[in-house]
Amino acid sequence: MSDVAAIHNLVQKHTELKSEIAKIIVGQEKVIDQLLLCIFSGGHALLVGVPGLAKTLMVNTISEALGLNFKRIQFTPDLMPSDILGSEILDENRQFKFVKGPVFSNIILADEINRTPPKTQAALLEAMQERSVTIAGINHKLDLPYFVLATQNPIEQEGTYPLPEAQLDRFMFAVKLEYPSFEEEVQVVKRTTSDVSQKINPLFTAQEIIDFQHLIRRIPVADNVVEYAVTLVSKTRPDSNLATDFVKNYLDWGAGPRASQNLILAAKAHAAFNGKFSPDIEDVIAVATSVLRHRIIKNYKADAEGITEEMIIAKLV
């Protein structure tokens, strides 16, 4: 199949996928769009939202519709790296045998990742970056495609271990979940308080998703679009020649080169989902907030004046 035909096929499958997910999930279309962009770009996402917004249900539904394995890990202060990665045990023949942990799945929901100490957070981040884990000196490859969705609760910050900037940078997107609208909440209550259940049909195989990830990487990008993405990221750095007075006033640190890479990858996926054969500047702008939101660090002045990351990014684009 040619790449042109493959993009037409992806557009059709993407439409079918969204209608399949809508059988279970009411609203949250922007969030679902961003999670699908992340999966097909080969990235990971950090989801920030208050409890009860169906984060687990959403990820489970997406994994079912994609035909992938799904595991949920509840992060707690006493969770150890071996609880995630697995450990070696002595079998009946007195031989060491490796028992795989929940990290060995296609889609991982790392629930409340900031509730566990940095040692355990770091264990998951090796898997995210390398797509493999090392136990007792032996490297174990993870199944592909591999996608980590970590959640953070924006309230209740007591007893948490905030993710360091270097770890936050591993997430392609930071996605904010908002409360549903009145009409959506009415629909949610009607659906979840009845005895009717919907069946999700898997639409992809793991290999098809990997093929689409390669297809997105093959999409050509014009030089001016790459330069726009790199310029946008450079503008977030207060010590850059491109930084405006607004950025110098309100930001301590800007985004690194991984932000530029993720902007282009996500723009390619955004273009492909919309049936385009090459991304333009509008595609970069469409993904900019999710890519940059967690990579810029505001100063005390921005906090005092109520300036949000979204306001700063909107000003830059």
C-alpha positions as a LaTeX table, in Angstrom:
\begin{tabular}{lrrr}
\hline
Residue & $x$ (\AA) & $y$ (\AA) & $z$ (\AA) \\
\hline
Met1 & 0.00 & 0.00 & 0.00 \\
Ser2 & 1.34 & 3.46 & $-0.91$ \\
Asp3 & 1.75 & 6.10 & 1.80 \\
Val4 & $-1.04$ & 8.18 & 0.23 \\
Ala5 & $-3.47$ & 5.22 & 0.41 \\
Ala6 & $-2.23$ & 4.45 & 3.95 \\
Ile7 & $-3.07$ & 8.02 & 5.10 \\
His8 & $-6.59$ & 7.72 & 3.61 \\
Asn9 & $-6.92$ & 4.41 & 5.47 \\
Leu10 & $-5.72$ & 6.05 & 8.72 \\
Val11 & $-8.30$ & 8.86 & 8.40 \\
Gln12 & $-11.09$ & 6.30 & 7.97 \\
Lys13 & $-9.89$ & 4.12 & 10.85 \\
His14 & $-9.48$ & 7.20 & 13.08 \\
Thr15 & $-13.13$ & 8.16 & 12.44 \\
Glu16 & $-14.30$ & 4.60 & 13.22 \\
Leu17 & $-12.12$ & 4.56 & 16.35 \\
Lys18 & $-13.66$ & 7.76 & 17.72 \\
Ser19 & $-17.23$ & 6.50 & 17.18 \\
Glu20 & $-16.31$ & 3.21 & 18.91 \\
Ile21 & $-14.87$ & 5.09 & 21.93 \\
Ala22 & $-17.99$ & 7.32 & 22.03 \\
Lys23 & $-20.10$ & 4.22 & 22.84 \\
Ile24 & $-18.61$ & 4.35 & 26.36 \\
Ile25 & $-17.07$ & 7.82 & 26.85 \\
Val26 & $-19.35$ & 10.87 & 26.79 \\
Gly27 & $-17.69$ & 14.09 & 25.56 \\
Gln28 & $-13.97$ & 14.62 & 26.34 \\
Glu29 & $-13.34$ & 14.69 & 22.57 \\
Lys30 & $-10.30$ & 16.97 & 22.82 \\
Val31 & $-8.69$ & 14.70 & 25.42 \\
Ile32 & $-9.35$ & 11.56 & 23.34 \\
Asp33 & $-7.93$ & 13.32 & 20.25 \\
Gln34 & $-4.75$ & 14.20 & 22.11 \\
Leu35 & $-4.32$ & 10.69 & 23.53 \\
Leu36 & $-4.71$ & 9.20 & 20.04 \\
Leu37 & $-2.20$ & 11.72 & 18.62 \\
Cys38 & 0.22 & 10.63 & 21.35 \\
Ile39 & $-0.24$ & 6.90 & 20.70 \\
Phe40 & 0.18 & 7.19 & 16.93 \\
Ser41 & 3.22 & 9.46 & 17.38 \\
Gly42 & 4.82 & 6.89 & 19.72 \\
Gly43 & 4.79 & 9.23 & 22.73 \\
His44 & 3.48 & 9.17 & 26.31 \\
Ala45 & 0.97 & 11.47 & 28.01 \\
Leu46 & 0.52 & 13.03 & 31.44 \\
Leu47 & $-3.13$ & 13.54 & 32.31 \\
Val48 & $-3.99$ & 16.16 & 34.93 \\
Gly49 & $-7.51$ & 16.12 & 36.30 \\
Val50 & $-9.52$ & 15.84 & 39.51 \\
Pro51 & $-10.81$ & 12.39 & 40.60 \\
Gly52 & $-13.96$ & 10.97 & 39.02 \\
Leu53 & $-13.48$ & 12.20 & 35.43 \\
Ala54 & $-13.31$ & 8.63 & 34.01 \\
Lys55 & $-9.56$ & 8.64 & 33.33 \\
Thr56 & $-9.23$ & 4.87 & 33.91 \\
Leu57 & $-12.37$ & 4.08 & 31.91 \\
Met58 & $-11.15$ & 6.27 & 29.04 \\
Val59 & $-7.75$ & 4.56 & 28.82 \\
Asn60 & $-9.32$ & 1.11 & 29.14 \\
Thr61 & $-11.83$ & 1.91 & 26.37 \\
Ile62 & $-9.11$ & 3.27 & 24.05 \\
Ser63 & $-6.96$ & 0.17 & 24.62 \\
Glu64 & $-9.93$ & $-2.13$ & 23.87 \\
Ala65 & $-10.76$ & $-0.25$ & 20.68 \\
Leu66 & $-7.10$ & $-0.41$ & 19.61 \\
Gly67 & $-6.96$ & $-4.15$ & 20.36 \\
Leu68 & $-4.12$ & $-3.68$ & 22.88 \\
Asn69 & $-3.38$ & $-5.06$ & 26.36 \\
Phe70 & $-4.02$ & $-2.65$ & 29.23 \\
Lys71 & $-2.74$ & $-2.62$ & 32.82 \\
Arg72 & $-3.34$ & $-0.12$ & 35.59 \\
Ile73 & $-0.75$ & 0.54 & 38.31 \\
Gln74 & $-1.92$ & 2.41 & 41.40 \\
Phe75 & 1.07 & 4.43 & 42.63 \\
Thr76 & 1.37 & 4.63 & 46.42 \\
Pro77 & 4.15 & 5.84 & 48.77 \\
Asp78 & 5.22 & 2.23 & 49.56 \\
Leu79 & 5.36 & 1.02 & 45.92 \\
Met80 & 8.77 & $-0.44$ & 45.00 \\
Pro81 & 10.41 & $-0.63$ & 41.54 \\
Ser82 & 10.05 & $-4.45$ & 41.59 \\
Asp83 & 6.27 & $-4.03$ & 42.03 \\
Ile84 & 6.22 & $-2.38$ & 38.59 \\
Leu85 & 9.01 & $-4.10$ & 36.69 \\
Gly86 & 8.83 & $-7.62$ & 38.14 \\
Ser87 & 11.41 & $-9.62$ & 40.06 \\
Glu88 & 13.43 & $-12.82$ & 40.05 \\
Ile89 & 12.16 & $-15.72$ & 42.18 \\
Leu90 & 13.45 & $-19.22$ & 42.87 \\
Asp91 & 11.34 & $-21.83$ & 41.12 \\
Glu92 & 10.80 & $-25.45$ & 42.23 \\
Asn93 & 14.08 & $-26.47$ & 40.53 \\
Arg94 & 16.04 & $-23.93$ & 42.58 \\
Gln95 & 16.59 & $-21.84$ & 39.42 \\
Phe96 & 16.02 & $-18.10$ & 39.25 \\
Lys97 & 13.02 & $-17.22$ & 37.12 \\
Phe98 & 11.95 & $-13.71$ & 36.10 \\
Val99 & 8.30 & $-12.93$ & 36.82 \\
Lys100 & 7.12 & $-10.00$ & 34.73 \\
Gly101 & 5.51 & $-7.01$ & 36.44 \\
Pro102 & 2.55 & $-4.95$ & 35.18 \\
Val103 & 4.87 & $-2.72$ & 33.11 \\
Phe104 & 4.86 & $-5.54$ & 30.50 \\
Ser105 & 1.75 & $-4.45$ & 28.62 \\
Asn106 & 0.94 & $-2.26$ & 25.61 \\
Ile107 & $-0.86$ & 0.51 & 27.49 \\
Ile108 & 0.00 & 1.37 & 31.10 \\
Leu109 & $-2.11$ & 3.65 & 33.26 \\
Ala110 & 0.24 & 5.00 & 35.95 \\
Asp111 & $-2.41$ & 6.30 & 38.32 \\
Glu112 & $-1.33$ & 9.20 & 40.58 \\
Ile113 & 2.34 & 8.88 & 39.60 \\
Asn114 & 3.32 & 11.71 & 41.96 \\
Arg115 & 2.26 & 9.67 & 45.03 \\
Thr116 & 5.29 & 7.37 & 44.77 \\
Pro117 & 8.94 & 8.21 & 45.65 \\
Pro118 & 11.43 & 9.22 & 42.88 \\
Lys119 & 13.13 & 5.78 & 42.94 \\
Thr120 & 9.90 & 4.10 & 41.78 \\
Gln121 & 9.02 & 6.91 & 39.35 \\
Ala122 & 12.45 & 6.48 & 37.73 \\
Ala123 & 11.85 & 2.72 & 37.23 \\
Leu124 & 8.89 & 3.51 & 34.99 \\
Leu125 & 10.78 & 6.22 & 33.11 \\
Glu126 & 13.48 & 3.80 & 31.91 \\
Ala127 & 10.71 & 1.68 & 30.37 \\
Met128 & 9.21 & 4.80 & 28.73 \\
Gln129 & 12.47 & 5.96 & 27.19 \\
Glu130 & 14.17 & 2.68 & 26.25 \\
Arg131 & 11.09 & 0.45 & 25.71 \\
Ser132 & 12.95 & $-2.13$ & 27.82 \\
Val133 & 13.79 & $-2.87$ & 31.47 \\
Thr134 & 16.97 & $-4.25$ & 33.03 \\
Ile135 & 16.64 & $-6.70$ & 35.91 \\
Ala136 & 19.73 & $-8.34$ & 37.46 \\
Gly137 & 21.82 & $-7.25$ & 34.48 \\
Ile138 & 19.48 & $-8.84$ & 31.90 \\
Asn139 & 17.67 & $-6.58$ & 29.44 \\
His140 & 14.01 & $-7.44$ & 28.79 \\
Lys141 & 12.30 & $-5.85$ & 25.77 \\
Leu142 & 8.76 & $-4.55$ & 26.19 \\
Asp143 & 5.96 & $-5.36$ & 23.75 \\
Leu144 & 5.33 & $-2.72$ & 21.09 \\
Pro145 & 3.43 & $-0.48$ & 20.71 \\
Tyr146 & 4.10 & 0.84 & 24.21 \\
Phe147 & 2.27 & 3.79 & 25.70 \\
Val148 & 2.31 & 5.19 & 29.26 \\
Leu149 & $-0.49$ & 7.40 & 30.48 \\
Ala150 & 0.31 & 8.88 & 33.88 \\
Thr151 & $-2.25$ & 10.77 & 35.92 \\
Gln152 & $-1.74$ & 13.54 & 38.46 \\
Asn153 & $-4.29$ & 15.06 & 40.76 \\
Pro154 & $-4.07$ & 18.90 & 40.68 \\
Ile155 & $-5.42$ & 19.12 & 44.24 \\
Glu156 & $-4.30$ & 17.27 & 47.41 \\
Gln157 & $-0.60$ & 18.01 & 47.02 \\
Glu158 & 0.26 & 16.80 & 50.54 \\
Gly159 & 2.16 & 13.52 & 50.63 \\
Thr160 & 3.22 & 13.74 & 46.98 \\
Tyr161 & 6.57 & 13.66 & 45.20 \\
Pro162 & 6.32 & 16.08 & 42.25 \\
Leu163 & 7.92 & 14.79 & 39.04 \\
Pro164 & 11.27 & 16.52 & 38.35 \\
Glu165 & 11.48 & 18.57 & 35.14 \\
Ala166 & 13.75 & 15.97 & 33.48 \\
Gln167 & 11.07 & 13.33 & 34.03 \\
Leu168 & 8.21 & 15.58 & 32.95 \\
Asp169 & 10.12 & 16.17 & 29.71 \\
Arg170 & 9.75 & 12.45 & 28.84 \\
Phe171 & 6.01 & 12.97 & 28.40 \\
Met172 & 5.12 & 14.10 & 24.90 \\
Phe173 & 1.84 & 15.73 & 26.01 \\
Ala174 & 0.40 & 17.11 & 29.23 \\
Val175 & $-3.38$ & 16.96 & 28.87 \\
Lys176 & $-5.81$ & 18.78 & 31.16 \\
Leu177 & $-9.17$ & 17.15 & 31.86 \\
Glu178 & $-12.03$ & 19.55 & 32.53 \\
Tyr179 & $-15.38$ & 18.84 & 34.15 \\
Pro180 & $-18.08$ & 17.71 & 31.67 \\
Ser181 & $-20.74$ & 20.17 & 30.55 \\
Phe182 & $-24.22$ & 19.96 & 32.13 \\
Glu183 & $-25.62$ & 18.02 & 29.14 \\
Glu184 & $-22.66$ & 15.63 & 29.10 \\
Glu185 & $-22.96$ & 14.98 & 32.83 \\
Val186 & $-26.67$ & 14.16 & 32.39 \\
Gln187 & $-25.68$ & 11.61 & 29.71 \\
Val188 & $-22.96$ & 10.16 & 31.96 \\
Val189 & $-25.39$ & 9.68 & 34.85 \\
Lys190 & $-28.01$ & 8.05 & 32.60 \\
Arg191 & $-25.49$ & 5.62 & 31.12 \\
Thr192 & $-23.70$ & 4.67 & 34.33 \\
Thr193 & $-26.81$ & 4.09 & 36.44 \\
Ser194 & $-28.52$ & 1.67 & 34.04 \\
Asp195 & $-27.93$ & $-2.06$ & 33.51 \\
Val196 & $-27.07$ & $-1.72$ & 29.81 \\
Ser197 & $-23.46$ & $-2.34$ & 28.78 \\
Gln198 & $-21.82$ & $-1.59$ & 25.45 \\
Lys199 & $-19.33$ & $-3.87$ & 23.74 \\
Ile200 & $-16.21$ & $-2.33$ & 22.21 \\
Asn201 & $-14.97$ & $-3.88$ & 18.96 \\
Pro202 & $-11.18$ & $-3.89$ & 18.45 \\
Leu203 & $-10.34$ & $-2.08$ & 15.19 \\
Phe204 & $-6.56$ & $-2.51$ & 15.00 \\
Thr205 & $-3.86$ & $-5.09$ & 15.53 \\
Ala206 & $-0.63$ & $-4.19$ & 17.34 \\
Gln207 & 1.28 & $-4.46$ & 14.05 \\
Glu208 & $-1.13$ & $-2.07$ & 12.28 \\
Ile209 & $-0.52$ & 0.57 & 14.98 \\
Ile210 & 3.26 & 0.13 & 14.62 \\
Asp211 & 2.91 & 0.50 & 10.82 \\
Phe212 & 0.88 & 3.70 & 11.26 \\
Gln213 & 3.53 & 5.04 & 13.69 \\
His214 & 6.20 & 4.46 & 11.00 \\
Leu215 & 3.92 & 6.05 & 8.38 \\
Ile216 & 3.60 & 9.23 & 10.50 \\
Arg217 & 7.38 & 9.43 & 10.87 \\
Arg218 & 7.76 & 9.18 & 7.07 \\
Ile219 & 5.52 & 12.21 & 6.44 \\
Pro220 & 7.64 & 15.01 & 4.93 \\
Val221 & 7.80 & 18.41 & 6.64 \\
Ala222 & 8.65 & 21.72 & 4.97 \\
Asp223 & 11.67 & 23.57 & 6.34 \\
Asn224 & 9.61 & 26.63 & 7.28 \\
Val225 & 7.37 & 24.45 & 9.52 \\
Val226 & 10.40 & 22.94 & 11.30 \\
Glu227 & 11.88 & 26.43 & 11.71 \\
Tyr228 & 8.57 & 27.72 & 13.11 \\
Ala229 & 8.51 & 24.90 & 15.72 \\
Val230 & 12.14 & 25.50 & 16.76 \\
Thr231 & 11.57 & 29.29 & 16.91 \\
Leu232 & 8.48 & 28.78 & 19.06 \\
Val233 & 10.44 & 26.62 & 21.52 \\
Ser234 & 13.38 & 29.07 & 21.53 \\
Lys235 & 10.98 & 31.90 & 22.43 \\
Thr236 & 10.12 & 30.09 & 25.69 \\
Arg237 & 13.73 & 30.40 & 26.94 \\
Pro238 & 14.26 & 33.64 & 28.90 \\
Asp239 & 17.97 & 33.81 & 27.99 \\
Ser240 & 17.34 & 33.32 & 24.24 \\
Asn241 & 17.77 & 36.18 & 21.73 \\
Leu242 & 14.21 & 35.45 & 20.56 \\
Ala243 & 12.63 & 35.79 & 24.02 \\
Thr244 & 10.20 & 38.68 & 24.43 \\
Asp245 & 9.98 & 40.89 & 27.52 \\
Phe246 & 6.78 & 39.02 & 28.45 \\
Val247 & 8.71 & 35.70 & 28.62 \\
Lys248 & 11.63 & 37.29 & 30.52 \\
Asn249 & 9.15 & 38.73 & 33.04 \\
Tyr250 & 7.18 & 35.55 & 33.72 \\
Leu251 & 9.33 & 32.47 & 32.97 \\
Asp252 & 12.30 & 31.02 & 34.83 \\
Trp253 & 13.01 & 28.22 & 32.37 \\
Gly254 & 11.90 & 27.33 & 28.87 \\
Ala255 & 11.46 & 24.11 & 26.91 \\
Gly256 & 14.36 & 21.96 & 25.63 \\
Pro257 & 15.04 & 20.37 & 22.21 \\
Arg258 & 12.72 & 17.43 & 22.97 \\
Ala259 & 9.84 & 19.93 & 22.78 \\
Ser260 & 10.80 & 20.83 & 19.19 \\
Gln261 & 10.94 & 17.15 & 18.22 \\
Asn262 & 7.56 & 16.46 & 19.82 \\
Leu263 & 5.97 & 19.50 & 18.18 \\
Ile264 & 6.93 & 18.19 & 14.73 \\
Leu265 & 5.95 & 14.56 & 15.45 \\
Ala266 & 2.58 & 15.59 & 16.90 \\
Ala267 & 2.00 & 18.02 & 14.00 \\
Lys268 & 2.64 & 15.16 & 11.54 \\
Ala269 & 0.07 & 12.97 & 13.33 \\
His270 & $-2.41$ & 15.88 & 13.48 \\
Ala271 & $-2.01$ & 16.44 & 9.73 \\
Ala272 & $-2.41$ & 12.70 & 8.97 \\
Phe273 & $-5.62$ & 12.45 & 11.06 \\
Asn274 & $-7.01$ & 15.33 & 8.99 \\
Gly275 & $-6.08$ & 13.70 & 5.67 \\
Lys276 & $-3.14$ & 16.01 & 4.90 \\
Phe277 & 0.11 & 14.67 & 3.46 \\
Ser278 & 2.36 & 17.22 & 5.16 \\
Pro279 & 1.87 & 19.35 & 8.29 \\
Asp280 & 1.69 & 23.14 & 8.14 \\
Ile281 & 2.10 & 25.82 & 10.82 \\
Glu282 & $-1.58$ & 25.42 & 11.86 \\
Asp283 & $-0.86$ & 21.80 & 12.81 \\
Val284 & 2.06 & 22.93 & 15.01 \\
Ile285 & $-0.16$ & 25.55 & 16.69 \\
Ala286 & $-2.89$ & 22.91 & 17.27 \\
Val287 & $-0.55$ & 20.77 & 19.40 \\
Ala288 & 1.61 & 23.53 & 20.95 \\
Thr289 & $-0.25$ & 23.89 & 24.26 \\
Ser290 & $-0.16$ & 20.16 & 25.09 \\
Val291 & 3.51 & 19.84 & 24.12 \\
Leu292 & 4.76 & 22.97 & 25.94 \\
Arg293 & 2.45 & 23.26 & 28.97 \\
His294 & 4.58 & 21.03 & 31.28 \\
Arg295 & 7.96 & 22.13 & 29.89 \\
Ile296 & 7.90 & 25.82 & 30.84 \\
Ile297 & 8.51 & 26.93 & 34.42 \\
Lys298 & 6.83 & 30.11 & 35.62 \\
Asn299 & 8.37 & 32.42 & 38.22 \\
Tyr300 & 6.79 & 33.79 & 41.39 \\
Lys301 & 5.68 & 36.96 & 39.55 \\
Ala302 & 3.55 & 34.91 & 37.10 \\
Asp303 & 1.95 & 33.04 & 40.03 \\
Ala304 & 1.28 & 36.31 & 41.89 \\
Glu305 & $-0.41$ & 37.85 & 38.84 \\
Gly306 & $-2.41$ & 34.73 & 37.95 \\
Ile307 & $-0.60$ & 34.16 & 34.65 \\
Thr308 & $-1.08$ & 30.54 & 33.50 \\
Glu309 & 1.10 & 28.41 & 31.21 \\
Glu310 & $-1.74$ & 28.44 & 28.66 \\
Met311 & $-1.76$ & 32.27 & 28.60 \\
Ile312 & 2.00 & 32.35 & 27.98 \\
Ile313 & 1.80 & 29.77 & 25.15 \\
Ala314 & $-1.16$ & 31.61 & 23.55 \\
Lys315 & 0.89 & 34.81 & 23.60 \\
Leu316 & 3.83 & 33.04 & 21.91 \\
Val317 & 1.87 & 31.39 & 19.07 \\
\hline
\end{tabular}
